[in-house]
Amino acid sequence: MPEPLTYADSIVVAAPRGIVYSAISDVTRTGEWSPVCRECWWDEGDGPWVGSFFTGRNVTPTRTWETRCEVIVADVDAAFGWSVAGGNVLWTYRLMDVPGGTELTESWIFTEKGQTFFHERFGDAAADEIAAREAAAREGIPATLAAIKKAIEGTPA
């Protein structure tokens, strides 16, 4: 079994935790800050609570795809996160009060289940596909955090 792949990064947003949580838990705003996810919408008018579902449309230069996600943590005092495609990938935003505002940490976990799915789907090309997803997370998370900071603070990233 492959080990989960993980990456996380943090930024301080000059705003109270409740304001930051309100922004990140409104998945319909994701297109404002994600370099890959262009838009999200709540399925069946759901969310943002544990067990609610949303769909995200992702766009790269080579393809466009949609994924269904389930909210797995929704705690205004601590975190907001979701599972992609039944646990293939986990995304979480964690919030912590710090001097000057809220430290926002975005984390990505490409689970064993997700990597196994990629091996089944892509065969010999799976390692390249997995590496591309890891590179996208390592590049995208800092860019996303900077864009969230800019959206909330109204300042340059």
PAZAPA-4460 file (N, C-alpha, C; in steps of 0.05 Angstrom, whole numbers, plus 32768, in hexadecimal, padded with zeros to 4 digits):
% residues 157
    n_x    n_y    n_z   ca_x   ca_y   ca_z    c_x    c_y    c_z   seq   type   mol
   8011   7FE8   8000   8000   8000   8000   8012   8019   8000     1      M     A
   800B   802C   7FEF   801B   8045   7FEF   8014   8056   8008     2      P     A
   8028   8064   8011   8024   8077   8028   8015   808F   801E     3      E     A
   8003   809A   802E   7FF6   80B3   8026   800A   80C9   8020     4      P     A
   8004   80D9   800C   8014   80F0   8005   8007   8108   8012     5      L     A
   8017   8119   801F   800C   8130   802D   801C   8149   8027     6      T     A
   800E   815F   8029   801A   817A   8027   8009   818D   8036     7      Y     A
   8015   81A1   8043   8006   81B6   8051   8017   81CF   8051     8      A     A
   8009   81E6   8052   8016   81FF   8054   8003   8212   8063     9      D     A
   800E   8227   806E   7FFE   823A   807F   8003   8257   8077    10      S     A
   7FF0   8268   807E   7FF2   8285   807A   7FE2   8292   8091    11      I     A
   7FEB   82AA   8098   7FDB   82B9   80AC   7FC9   82CD   809D    12      V     A
   7FB0   82CC   80A3   7F9C   82DE   8097   7F94   82F2   80AD    13      V     A
   7F95   830B   80A7   7F8F   8320   80BA   7F71   8323   80BC    14      A     A
   7F64   830F   80C8   7F47   830F   80CD   7F41   82FB   80E3    15      A     A
   7F2B   82FF   80F1   7F23   82EC   8105   7F1C   82D1   80F9    16      P     A
   7F1F   82BC   8109   7F1B   82A1   8100   7F00   829D   80F3    17      R     A
   7EEB   82A8   80FF   7ED0   82A5   80F4   7ECD   82AF   80D8    18      G     A
   7EDA   82C5   80D2   7ED9   82D0   80B6   7EE8   82BE   80A3    19      I     A
   7EFF   82B4   80AB   7F0F   82A2   809B   7EFF   8288   8096    20      V     A
   7EF3   827D   80AB   7EE3   8265   80A9   7ECC   8269   8096    21      Y     A
   7EBE   827F   8098   7EA7   8285   8087   7EAF   8285   806A    22      S     A
   7EC7   828F   8063   7ED0   8290   8048   7ED7   8274   803E    23      A     A
   7EE7   8265   804D   7EF1   824B   8043   7EDB   8236   8043    24      I     A
   7EC7   8239   8054   7EB1   8225   8054   7E9C   822B   8040    25      S     A
   7E9E   8241   8032   7E8B   8248   801C   7E98   823E   8003    26      D     A
   7E94   8224   7FFD   7EA2   8218   7FE6   7E9B   8225   7FCB    27      V     A
   7E85   8234   7FCB   7E7E   8242   7FB2   7E92   8258   7FAB    28      T     A
   7EA3   825F   7FBE   7EB8   8274   7FBA   7ED2   8268   7FB1    29      R     A
   7ED5   824E   7FB0   7EEE   8241   7FAB   7EFB   824B   7F91    30      T     A
   7EEC   8250   7F7D   7EF6   8259   7F63   7F05   8274   7F65    31      G     A
   7F00   8283   7F7B   7F0E   829D   7F7F   7F2B   8299   7F86    32      E     A
   7F32   8282   7F92   7F4E   827F   7F9B   7F5C   8266   7F92    33      W     A
   7F4F   8252   7F88   7F5C   8239   7F80   7F68   823C   7F64    34      S     A
   7F81   8233   7F60   7F8C   8233   7F45   7F81   821D   7F33    35      P     A
   7F74   8209   7F3F   7F6A   81F2   7F2F   7F4C   81F0   7F31    36      V     A
   7F40   81F2   7F48   7F23   81F0   7F4B   7F16   820A   7F43    37      C     A
   7F08   820A   7F2D   7EFD   8223   7F23   7EE2   822A   7F2F    38      R     A
   7ED3   8216   7F38   7EBA   821C   7F45   7EB0   8203   7F55    39      E     A
   7EA0   8209   7F6A   7E93   81F4   7F79   7E77   81FB   7F7E    40      C     A
   7E66   81E7   7F83   7E4A   81EC   7F89   7E41   81D6   7F9C    41      W     A
   7E2F   81DE   7FAE   7E24   81CB   7FC1   7E10   81B9   7FB2    42      W     A
   7E12   819F   7FB7   7DFF   818C   7FAC   7DE6   818C   7FBC    43      D     A
   7DCF   818C   7FAF   7DB5   818C   7FBD   7DB3   81A3   7FD0    44      E     A
   7DC0   81BA   7FCB   7DBE   81D1   7FDC   7DCA   81CD   7FF8    45      G     A
   7DDC   81BA   7FFB   7DE8   81B2   8014   7DFD   81C6   801E    46      D     A
   7E06   81C2   8037   7E1F   81CC   8041   7E1D   81E6   8050    47      G     A
   7E32   81ED   805E   7E4C   81DF   8062   7E4D   81D0   807D    48      P     A
   7E43   81B9   807F   7E44   81A9   8097   7E4E   818D   8091    49      W     A
   7E57   817F   80A5   7E62   8164   80A2   7E4C   8153   8095    50      V     A
   7E53   8145   8080   7E40   8134   8072   7E34   8141   8059    51      G     A
   7E38   815B   8056   7E2E   8168   803E   7E40   8163   8026    52      S     A
   7E35   8166   800E   7E45   8160   7FF6   7E46   8178   7FE4    53      F     A
   7E5C   817B   7FD6   7E5F   818F   7FC1   7E6E   8184   7FAA    54      F     A
   7E6C   8190   7F93   7E7B   8188   7F7B   7E8D   819F   7F73    55      T     A
   7EA6   8198   7F6C   7EB9   81AC   7F62   7EC1   81A6   7F45    56      G     A
   7EC3   81BC   7F36   7ECD   81B9   7F1A   7EEA   81C3   7F19    57      R     A
   7EFB   81B2   7F11   7F18   81B7   7F0F   7F20   81BA   7EF2    58      N     A
   7F33   81CD   7EEE   7F3C   81D2   7ED3   7F5B   81D5   7ED3    59      V     A
   7F68   81C6   7EC1   7F84   81C9   7EBC   7F88   81CD   7E9E    60      T     A
   7FA0   81D4   7E95   7FA3   81D7   7E78   7F9D   81BE   7E68    61      P     A
   7F9E   81A6   7E75   7F9A   818E   7E66   7F7F   8181   7E69    62      T     A
   7F70   8189   7E7E   7F56   817C   7E82   7F44   818B   7E96    63      R     A
   7F2A   8185   7E95   7F16   818F   7EA7   7F08   8177   7EB3    64      T     A
   7F02   8178   7ECD   7EF4   8162   7EDA   7EE6   816C   7EF2    65      W     A
   7ED2   815C   7EFB   7EC3   8162   7F13   7EC6   814C   7F27    66      E     A
   7EC6   8154   7F41   7EC7   8140   7F56   7EB2   8147   7F6B    67      T     A
   7EA7   8132   7F76   7E93   8135   7F8C   7EA2   8132   7FA6    68      R     A
   7E9C   8144   7FB8   7EAA   8146   7FD2   7E96   8145   7FE9    69      C     A
   7E9F   8139   7FFF   7E8F   8139   8017   7E9D   8148   802D    70      E     A
   7E8E   815A   803A   7E9A   8168   8051   7E9E   8154   8068    71      V     A
   7EB7   8153   8072   7EBD   8141   8088   7EC4   814F   80A2    72      I     A
   7EC9   8169   80A1   7ECC   8178   80BA   7EC2   8194   80B4    73      V     A
   7EB2   819F   80C7   7EA7   81B9   80C4   7EA4   81C5   80E0    74      A     A
   7EBA   81D0   80EA   7EBB   81DB   8105   7EC6   81F7   8104    75      D     A
   7EB4   820B   8108   7EBC   8227   8105   7ED3   822E   8117    76      V     A
   7ED8   821F   812C   7EEE   8225   813F   7F08   8218   8137    77      D     A
   7F07   8206   8123   7F20   81F6   811E   7F26   81F0   8101    78      A     A
   7F12   81E6   80F1   7F19   81DC   80D7   7F01   81D8   80C5    79      A     A
   7F06   81D8   80AB   7EF3   81D1   8097   7F01   81BF   8083    80      F     A
   7EF5   81A7   807D   7F03   8195   806A   7EF0   8183   805C    81      G     A
   7EFA   8176   8047   7EE9   8165   8036   7EF9   814E   802B    82      W     A
   7EEA   813A   8023   7EF5   8122   8017   7EED   8122   7FFA    83      S     A
   7F00   811D   7FE8   7EFA   811D   7FCB   7EF6   8100   7FC2    84      V     A
   7EE0   80FB   7FB4   7EDB   80E1   7FA7   7EDD   80CA   7FBB    85      A     A
   7ECF   80CE   7FD2   7ECD   80B8   7FE5   7EE7   80B1   7FF4    86      G     A
   7EF8   80C5   7FF7   7F11   80C1   8007   7F2A   80BE   7FF7    87      G     A
   7F2A   80C4   7FDD   7F43   80C3   7FCE   7F56   80D9   7FD6    88      N     A
   7F4B   80F0   7FDC   7F5C   8107   7FE4   7F4D   8115   7FFA    89      V     A
   7F5B   811F   800E   7F50   812F   8024   7F5C   814A   8024    90      L     A
   7F4B   815F   8025   7F54   817B   8026   7F49   8186   8040    91      W     A
   7F59   8195   804F   7F51   81A1   8068   7F5D   81BC   806B    92      T     A
   7F4D   81CF   8075   7F56   81E9   807E   7F54   81E8   809D    93      Y     A
   7F6A   81EF   80AA   7F6A   81F1   80C7   7F6E   820E   80CE    94      R     A
   7F61   8217   80E4   7F62   8233   80EC   7F6C   8234   8109    95      L     A
   7F7E   8248   810E   7F88   824C   8128   7F8C   826A   812D    96      M     A
   7F83   8274   8144   7F87   8290   814B   7FA5   8294   8150    97      D     A
   7FAF   82AA   8144   7FCB   82B2   8148   7FCB   82D0   814A    98      V     A
   7FE1   82DC   8155   7FE2   82F9   8155   7FE0   8303   8138    99      P     A
   7FCE   8316   8134   7FCB   8322   8119   7FB5   8315   8109   100      G     A
   7FA7   8300   8114   7F92   82F4   8104   7F8F   82D6   8108   101      G     A
   7F8C   82C9   80F2   7F87   82AC   80F2   7F9C   829E   80E0   102      T     A
   7FA9   828A   80EC   7FBB   8279   80DC   7FA9   8265   80CE   103      E     A
   7FAA   8265   80B3   7F9B   8253   80A3   7FAE   823F   8096   104      L     A
   7FA9   8225   809C   7FBA   8210   8091   7FA9   81FF   807E   105      T     A
   7FB3   81FB   8066   7FA5   81EA   8053   7FB6   81D0   8050   106      E     A
   7FA8   81B9   8053   7FB7   81A0   8050   7FA9   818E   803B   107      S     A
   7FBA   817E   8030   7FB2   816C   801A   7FBC   8150   8021   108      W     A
   7FAB   813C   801F   7FB4   8120   8023   7FAA   8110   800C   109      I     A
   7FBC   8105   7FFD   7FB6   80F2   7FE7   7FB7   80D7   7FF4   110      F     A
   7FA0   80CC   7FFA   7F9F   80B4   800A   7FA9   809B   7FFC   111      T     A
   7FAD   8086   800B   7FB4   806C   7FFF   7F9E   8063   7FEC   112      E     A
   7F84   8067   7FF4   7F6E   8060   7FE3   7F6F   806F   7FC8   113      K     A
   7F75   8089   7FC9   7F77   8099   7FB1   7F8E   8090   7F9F   114      G     A
   7FA4   808A   7FAB   7FBB   8081   7F9A   7FB5   8065   7F8E   115      Q     A
   7FA8   8054   7F9D   7FA0   803A   7F92   7F8D   803E   7F7A   116      T     A
   7F7A   8050   7F7D   7F68   8057   7F68   7F77   8061   7F4F   117      F     A
   7F8B   8072   7F53   7F9B   807C   7F3D   7FAA   8065   7F2F   118      F     A
   7FB4   8052   7F3E   7FC2   803B   7F32   7FAF   802B   7F21   119      H     A
   7F97   8027   7F2B   7F83   8018   7F1C   7F7A   8027   7F03   120      E     A
   7F77   8041   7F06   7F6D   8052   7EEF   7F82   8057   7EDA   121      R     A
   7F9B   805D   7EE3   7FAF   8066   7ED0   7FC5   8052   7ECA   122      F     A
   7FC5   803B   7ED8   7FD8   8026   7ED2   7FF5   8030   7ED4   123      G     A
   8004   802B   7EBE   8020   8032   7EBE   8025   8050   7EC1   124      D     A
   8011   8060   7EBA   8014   807E   7EBC   800D   8088   7ED8   125      A     A
   8005   8077   7EEB   7FFC   807F   7F05   8011   8090   7F14   126      A     A
   802A   8087   7F13   803F   8096   7F22   8041   80B3   7F18   127      A     A
   8040   80B7   7EFE   8041   80D2   7EF3   8028   80E2   7EFB   128      D     A
   8011   80D5   7EFA   7FF8   80E3   7F02   7FF8   80EB   7F1F   129      E     A
   8002   80D9   7F30   8003   80DF   7F4D   8017   80F5   7F52   130      I     A
   802E   80F4   7F45   8042   810A   7F48   8037   8125   7F3F   131      A     A
   8027   8125   7F29   801B   813E   7F20   8008   8149   7F35   132      A     A
   7FF8   8138   7F42   7FE6   8141   7F57   7FF5   814C   7F6F   133      R     A
   800B   813F   7F76   801B   8149   7F8C   8027   8164   7F85   134      E     A
   8032   8167   7F6D   803D   8180   7F65   8028   8196   7F65   135      A     A
   8010   818F   7F5C   7FFA   81A3   7F5B   7FF3   81AC   7F78   136      A     A
   7FF3   819A   7F8B   7FED   81A1   7FA7   8004   81B3   7FB2   137      A     A
   801C   81AC   7FAC   8033   81BC   7FB7   8034   81D8   7FAB   138      R     A
   802C   81DB   7F93   802B   81F5   7F86   8011   8204   7F8C   139      E     A
   7FFB   81F5   7F8D   7FE1   8201   7F90   7FDA   820A   7FAC   140      G     A
   7FE2   81FC   7FC0   7FDB   8203   7FDB   7FE6   821F   7FE3   141      I     A
   7FFF   8225   7FDF   8009   8240   7FE5   7FFA   8256   7FD5   142      P     A
   7FF4   8250   7FBC   7FE6   8263   7FAB   7FC9   8267   7FB5   143      A     A
   7FBC   8251   7FBD   7FA1   8253   7FC8   7FA1   8263   7FE1   144      T     A
   7FB3   825D   7FF4   7FB4   826C   800D   7FB8   828A   8009   145      L     A
   7FCA   8291   7FF7   7FCF   82AD   7FF1   7FB6   82BA   7FE5   146      A     A
   7FA8   82AC   7FD4   7F90   82B7   7FC8   7F79   82BA   7FDD   147      A     A
   7F77   82A7   7FEF   7F63   82A9   8005   7F69   82C2   8016   148      I     A
   7F83   82C5   801D   7F8B   82DC   802D   7F84   82F6   801F   149      K     A
   7F89   82F7   8005   7F83   830F   7FF6   7F65   8314   7FF5   150      K     A
   7F55   82FF   7FF1   7F38   8301   7FEF   7F2D   830B   800A   151      A     A
   7F37   8301   8020   7F2C   8309   803A   7F37   8325   8042   152      I     A
   7F50   8329   803E   7F5C   8342   8048   7F59   8359   8033   153      E     A
   7F55   8352   801A   7F54   8366   8006   7F6F   8372   7FFF   154      G     A
   7F84   8363   8005   7F9F   836D   8001   7FAD   835C   7FEC   155      T     A
   7FC2   8366   7FE0   7FD1   8356   7FCC   7FDC   833C   7FD9   156      P     A
   7FDC   8326   7FCA   7FE7   830D   7FD4   8005   830D   7FD5   157      A     A
***
